[in-house]
């Protein structure tokens, strides 16, 4: 099984696909516990000093580690076969780790998102899953090429099987899982 993720602040869409590119599961997963700041750098901490933001980031990261581990454990437990990979949107491996830099443009708009992806990747690696990174701009085209399809009907078809919701996040996560399965 291959899991593709389209993440947001504090939550994500996770789509699990078989080696054959068939959706076997789709769900929303919570990446932080209720009541925890979901964007400690971008918005929740924008009026705080560096020490206060550092505490807020640590609280959010700690919550994200617990929540993500729990969500991936729940996801893994219901799969018909072992999960082998998790696919996430690419981030710059040289993204600054210094909080003072992260709080400045252009980094402040991406720092929280990078944190969630780092936590997801670490949780996947702890489960001995391969971690694949993708560019959301072309992942659907890559998936169609891997399947030998000429239209995106295959990426839209699960909506008929699973019903709503099945939107852009689901298609991107599914496409990422397909590409991972084809590797």
C-alpha positions in Angstrom: 0.0 0.0 0.0 1.1 3.5 -0.8 -0.2 6.6 1.0 -0.4 10.0 -0.6 -0.9 13.1 1.6 -2.2 16.6 0.8 -1.6 18.5 4.0 -3.0 21.7 5.5 -2.5 23.5 8.8 -3.3 20.9 11.4 -4.9 18.3 9.1 -4.4 16.4 5.9 -6.1 14.3 3.3 -4.6 10.8 3.1 -5.3 8.5 0.2 -4.1 4.9 0.2 -3.6 3.1 -3.1 -2.7 -0.5 -3.9 0.3 -1.3 -6.1 -2.2 -1.5 -9.0 -3.3 2.1 -8.4 -6.7 1.3 -6.8 -7.9 3.5 -3.9 -8.4 1.3 -0.8 -8.8 4.1 1.7 -9.2 7.8 2.0 -9.5 9.9 5.1 -8.9 13.2 6.8 -6.2 12.9 9.4 -5.7 15.3 12.2 -2.1 16.5 12.5 -2.5 18.3 15.9 -4.6 17.8 19.0 -7.7 20.0 19.5 -6.9 23.4 21.0 -3.3 23.5 19.8 -2.1 26.4 17.6 -2.0 25.1 14.0 0.1 27.9 12.5 2.5 29.0 15.3 4.8 31.0 13.0 2.5 32.3 10.2 -0.4 33.5 12.2 -0.8 32.3 15.8 2.5 33.8 16.9 2.8 36.8 14.7 2.4 39.3 17.6 4.6 37.4 20.0 8.3 37.7 20.8 10.8 35.0 19.7 10.8 33.2 23.1 7.0 33.0 23.1 6.9 31.8 19.5 9.6 29.2 20.3 7.3 27.8 23.1 4.3 27.9 20.8 6.2 26.1 18.0 7.5 23.5 20.4 3.9 22.9 21.7 2.6 22.5 18.2 5.4 20.3 17.1 5.0 18.0 20.1 1.3 17.8 19.5 1.9 17.1 15.8 4.2 14.3 16.6 1.7 12.6 18.9 -1.3 13.2 16.5 0.5 12.2 13.4 1.8 9.0 14.9 -1.7 8.2 16.1 -3.3 9.0 12.8 -0.8 7.0 10.8 -1.2 4.1 13.2 -5.0 4.2 12.7 -4.5 4.3 9.0 -2.0 1.5 8.9 -4.2 -0.8 11.1 -7.0 -1.0 8.6 -5.0 -1.6 5.4 -5.4 -5.0 3.7 -1.6 -5.1 3.1 1.5 -3.5 4.6 2.0 0.2 3.9 5.3 0.7 2.0 5.4 4.4 1.3 4.2 7.9 2.2 4.3 10.7 -0.4 4.4 14.3 0.6 4.7 17.6 -1.2 8.4 18.6 -1.7 10.1 21.1 0.5 13.5 22.7 0.2 15.9 20.6 2.2 17.8 23.8 3.0 14.8 25.5 4.5 16.1 27.5 7.5 15.7 26.0 11.0 16.5 29.2 12.8 13.3 30.6 14.2 14.3 34.3 13.7 14.8 33.6 10.0 11.6 31.5 9.8 9.6 34.5 11.1 10.7 36.7 8.2 9.4 36.7 4.7 9.4 34.7 2.6 9.9 31.9 5.1 7.1 32.7 7.5 4.5 31.8 5.0 5.9 28.3 4.6 7.5 27.4 8.0 4.5 25.8 9.6 3.8 23.8 6.4 7.4 22.5 6.4 7.1 21.5 10.0 4.0 19.4 9.3 5.8 17.7 6.4 8.9 17.0 8.5 6.8 15.5 11.2 4.9 13.3 8.7 8.2 12.2 7.0 9.7 11.3 10.4 6.6 9.3 11.4 6.7 7.4 8.2 10.4 6.6 8.5 9.9 5.4 12.0 7.4 2.9 10.5 10.1 2.0 7.9 8.0 3.4 5.1 9.7 4.9 2.1 9.2 8.7 1.9 8.6 10.1 -1.5 8.5 13.9 -2.2 6.5 15.3 -5.1 5.7 18.6 -6.8 2.0 19.2 -6.7 2.1 21.0 -10.0 2.9 18.0 -12.1 2.1 14.9 -9.9 -1.2 14.2 -11.7 0.5 14.2 -15.1 3.2 11.8 -13.7 0.5 9.5 -12.3 -1.3 9.4 -15.6 1.9 8.6 -17.4 2.7 5.8 -14.9 -0.7 4.3 -15.6 -0.6 4.9 -19.3 -3.8 7.0 -19.2 -4.5 9.9 -21.5 -7.3 11.5 -19.4 -7.6 12.2 -15.7 -10.8 10.1 -15.4 -8.9 7.6 -13.4 -8.0 10.2 -10.8 -11.7 11.3 -10.6 -13.3 7.9 -10.6 -12.9 7.1 -6.9 -15.6 9.8 -6.2 -18.1 7.4 -7.7 -16.9 4.5 -5.5 -16.4 6.5 -2.3 -18.7 9.4 -2.8 -18.0 13.0 -1.7 -15.7 14.4 -0.7 -13.3 13.7 -3.6 -11.7 16.9 -4.7 -8.3 18.3 -5.7 -6.5 17.3 -2.5 -7.8 13.7 -3.0 -6.6 13.6 -6.6 -3.2 15.0 -5.7 -2.8 12.5 -2.8 -4.0 9.6 -5.0 -1.7 10.7 -7.9 1.3 10.8 -5.5 0.5 7.3 -4.2 0.3 6.0 -7.8 3.7 7.5 -8.7 5.2 6.0 -5.5 3.7 2.6 -6.4 5.2 2.8 -9.9 8.8 3.3 -8.6 
